[in-house]
Amino acid sequence: MTVQALISNKELLSQQEKRESNARSYPRRIPLAISEAEGIHVTDMEGKKYYDCLAGAGTLALGHNHPVVIEAMEQVIRDKRPLHTLDLTTPVKEEFVNELFSSLPEGFRDRAKVQFCGPTGGDAIEAALKLAKTATGRQSILTFQGGYHGATHGTMSISGNLSPKKNVQGLIPDTHFLPYPYTYRCPFGVGGEESHRISARYIENLLDDPESGILPPAAMIFETVQGEGGSIPAPIEWLQEMRRITKERGIPLIIDEVQTGIGRTGKLFSFEHAEIVPDIFVLSKAIGGSLPLSVVLYDKDLDCWEPGAHIGTFRGNQMAMAAGTATLKYIKEHNLVQHADEMGKRLLDALGRLQYQFPEIGDVRGRGLMVGAEIVDPSLPKSTSGSHPANPEIASRIQQECFKRGLIIETGGRHGAVVRFLPPLIITKEQLDEVIGIFKEAVAASIVR
């Protein structure tokens, strides 16, 4: 049977189920086959159009098939540029590096080095860990509960999610999980602003305790907004404290900007909200303009690894560099960073109003266009930090009701009870209001009282 003959969603999904790995995930929750895509919309094989507020898990900063991205890719072909170069340089690569470096914070720009990695963010996180260990000669890694850094053997070792780890032996040793400031479900049971202050004091004491059991770390790594962990933004004061604590103790700070970077949170790089600069940060997803690309940017004082210390056949993806350059330029020229901030606040405000109508929406949070609504069971008692138990069943129903109405969103967080919004940065007020309206209908349809 040819692909052309498979004209329905059902037929393509059936073929996918027969032939693809049991590890496939999104089609189980979002059962469609995409025929066309443009801007914020995707169209399935039967002509139904959806608002895509997953956007390649944040990869599609400019949405699907944006004209400037298409033109950049076509120009590479028209000019007969190489498509694959390992780490050999080209005019396309040099233009990308120029655009990337001109986008860096002033205090970091003149000290920055860049390492091109394999096509995924996980590979770049692996490179960042190797760099920190090489530069410091140490082995311990400090990471955080709820964090997500990839699905490779190493990145899974430093991620919080237990499910993927249970059948995988021999994860990276000397990995230490610290309490992330999750205000709604405070790990210390206090909630509110005191949560992040206790977290910072706890971490500082641990690092200074001669009997903490943890050797001097090679690095600390975290997301400024935990994505897969449930759209949890770290308070600005806590981010500043982590930078102070690591700097004073000579611990390289790695910030994972794979999902938060390139305007997603209302700043070009999410750490700019706190006016800090990490020693190392990682970019992927949106940096390739919808194509596979990942890079590590770091302070030149750490640049002590040997030639070939981190390699990857597809680190020379020229078309992704051209698309990434076009995306960065467009975001800056059209002030999409501020637009993402404004649209994010509009979304948070709307979801906050829905909380009064639906107590099942226990918490609304996020930064920029990286927003989550945590779904709870309000009939059950609250915890000591003031939160009702998570309700993944209703969260899943909300996702499915949204899908029926033409809206693609994702769930995540603890127990899969957080409904997550990651729309393209180009979303308009009118489109956002339609998305909110669909979500409201889906919540109402999902709750049985």
Protein Blocks (a to p, Z undefined) as FASTA:
>chain_A
ZZklmmbfklmmmmmmmmmcfkbmklmmmgcddfbdchjbccdfkopacddfknonomam
noghifklmmmmmmmmmnopafbecjaccfklmmmmmmmmmmpcfklmmmpccddddfbf
klmmmmmmmmmmmmnopabdcddehiacbjbfklmmmpmblklmmmpghiaehiacdddd
dfklgcklngpjklmmmmmmmmmmmmmmmknopacdfbdcddfbdfknoopacdfklmmm
mmmmmmmnopacdddfklmgghlnopablklmnopacfbdcdehjlnnopacddddddfk
lmmccehkagcfklmcfklmmmmmmmmmmmmmnopmmmmmmmmmmmmmmmmmmmmmmmml
mbgcdehjadcdddddfkbccdfkopacddfklmmmmmmmmmmnopacddedehhlaccd
dddfkbcfklmmmmmmmmmmmmmmmpcZZ
